Amino acid sequence: MTVIDTPAIPTGAGGRLRWVFIDGWTVTQRAFAHWARNPGVVIFTLLFNVLIVLLFNYLIGGAIIVPGGGEYRDFLMPGMFTMTMLFGIAQTTIAVTTDVDRGVTDRFRSMPMSSAAVLIGRAVADMLFSILTLIVMMLAGLAIGWRAAGSSQAFWGAVGLILLLRFALIWIGVYLGLVLHTEATTSAQTLEFPVGFLSSAFVSPDTMPAWLGTIAEWNPLSATVTATRQLFGNPGVGQSGSWVVENATLMAIVWPVLLLLIFLPLSVKSYRNLSR
């Protein structure tokens, strides 16, 4: 009979933290390996986002007047950067649900590895992919003439707000992936569009009926869009003078933190109670 020695679980705080990071990085590398074996999925996802930029800028942009003046491409790009972060929810949901339904997550839970590593590894992998997506989107924006007119500190502040929103949205995706079955994940994709379009990403809420404009202004996506327009020095920040628009940078921090406080604990609880 062959006896397999399993590594001992570290007992000290430092050892356990190192254990979490090492196991989490192993799970992250697993995601990289999947993308390397299926490069078509990665390429299609990146090209789809670029295609949306071209469609809105060249087909629809000519019919849209930017409130306060300015080029539509400069108005559009901060909205597109934020929209791509929203589109990542379905990517996270599908990856998590697929692992659960195929028994991969159960296998991880039965192994002598940190229980937090599965969720941390998924989150790190999706954050790195989001950074790659944002870089590609910025290059697409530069190609069509978009420019950031603010300072370098403001530029990196805007990038930080976009990635903060993405980090919060990842945990929505993780939670949905743990509670939904594979056939139900299309609902996550379907919800992305109304949430994304009912915001200031493509048109100003000032042009909507008053009640609909108010909903759009309070959409967490709109706070990040408006704040990044301000920081990038792009037009169309908003003329309504409402409190949420005047405090867009504050709300671009408050909304993601609030989403994290809700969905990160829910994800951990769902992972611990996972029964399928």
Residue pairs with C-beta under 8 A, 6 or more apart in sequence:
6 112
7 112
9 16
9 19
9 112
10 16
10 18
10 19
16 114
19 114
20 114
20 116
20 117
20 120
21 120
23 113
23 114
23 117
23 121
24 114
24 116
24 117
24 120
24 121
24 124
25 121
25 124
26 113
26 117
26 121
27 108
27 117
27 118
27 120
27 121
27 122
27 125
28 121
28 122
28 124
28 125
28 128
30 121
31 95
31 121
31 122
31 125
31 126
32 125
35 41
35 42
35 129
42 129
45 91
45 133
46 132
46 133
46 136
49 80
49 84
49 87
49 133
49 136
49 137
49 140
50 136
50 137
50 140
52 80
52 83
53 76
53 77
53 80
53 137
53 140
53 141
53 144
54 140
54 144
56 76
56 80
56 202
57 72
57 73
57 76
57 144
60 202
61 72
61 73
61 76
62 72
64 72
64 75
64 202
64 203
66 72
66 74
66 75
66 204
66 235
66 236
67 204
67 206
67 207
67 235
67 236
67 238
67 239
68 235
68 236
68 237
68 239
69 235
70 234
70 235
70 236
71 145
71 235
73 141
73 144
73 145
73 146
74 146
74 147
74 234
74 235
74 236
75 229
75 234
75 235
75 236
76 146
76 202
77 137
77 138
77 141
77 146
77 232
77 234
78 158
78 225
78 228
78 229
78 232
78 234
79 199
79 200
79 201
79 202
79 225
80 137
80 141
80 201
81 134
81 137
81 138
81 141
81 162
81 228
82 162
82 165
82 199
82 201
82 221
82 224
82 225
82 228
83 196
83 201
83 221
84 130
84 133
84 134
84 137
85 130
85 134
85 162
85 163
85 165
85 166
85 169
85 224
86 169
86 192
86 195
86 196
86 221
87 192
87 196
88 126
88 129
88 130
88 133
88 166
88 169
88 170
88 173
89 169
89 170
89 172
89 173
89 176
89 188
89 192
90 173
90 185
90 188
90 189
90 192
91 126
91 129
91 173
92 122
92 126
92 169
92 170
92 173
92 174
92 177
93 173
93 174
93 176
93 177
93 180
93 185
93 188
94 177
94 182
94 185
94 188
95 122
95 126
95 177
96 105
96 122
96 173
96 174
96 176
96 177
96 178
97 176
97 177
97 178
97 180
97 181
97 182
97 185
98 104
98 182
99 105
100 106
100 177
100 178
100 274
100 276
101 181
101 182
101 276
105 118
105 271
105 274
106 274
108 117
108 118
109 115
109 118
109 274
115 271
115 272
116 268
118 271
119 174
119 267
119 268
119 271
122 170
122 174
123 167
123 170
123 171
123 174
126 166
126 170
126 173
127 163
127 166
127 167
127 170
130 163
130 166
131 163
134 159
134 162
134 163
146 234
148 154
148 155
148 158
148 232
148 233
148 234
149 232
149 233
149 234
150 158
150 230
150 231
150 232
150 233
154 231
154 232
154 233
155 231
155 232
157 231
158 227
158 228
158 231
158 232
161 224
161 227
161 228
161 231
161 249
161 252
161 253
162 224
162 228
164 252
164 253
164 256
165 220
165 221
165 224
165 252
165 255
165 256
167 256
167 260
168 255
168 256
168 257
168 259
168 260
168 263
169 259
171 259
171 260
171 263
171 264
171 266
171 267
172 259
172 263
173 188
174 263
174 267
175 263
175 266
175 267
175 270
176 185
176 188
177 185
178 267
178 270
178 271
178 274
179 270
180 187
180 188
181 276
195 219
195 221
196 221
198 212
198 215
198 216
198 219
199 205
199 216
199 219
199 221
199 222
199 225
200 216
200 217
200 219
200 221
200 222
200 225
200 226
200 236
200 238
201 221
201 222
201 225
204 236
204 238
204 239
205 212
205 213
205 214
205 216
205 217
205 222
205 238
205 240
206 213
206 238
206 239
206 240
207 213
208 216
213 240
214 242
216 222
217 238
217 240
217 242
217 244
217 245
218 244
220 251
220 255
220 256
220 259
222 244
222 248
223 244
223 248
223 251
223 252
223 254
223 255
224 252
224 255
224 256
226 237
226 238
226 245
226 248
226 252
227 248
227 249
227 251
227 252
228 234
228 252
229 235
229 236
229 237
230 237
230 248
230 249
231 249
237 245
237 248
238 245
238 248
244 251
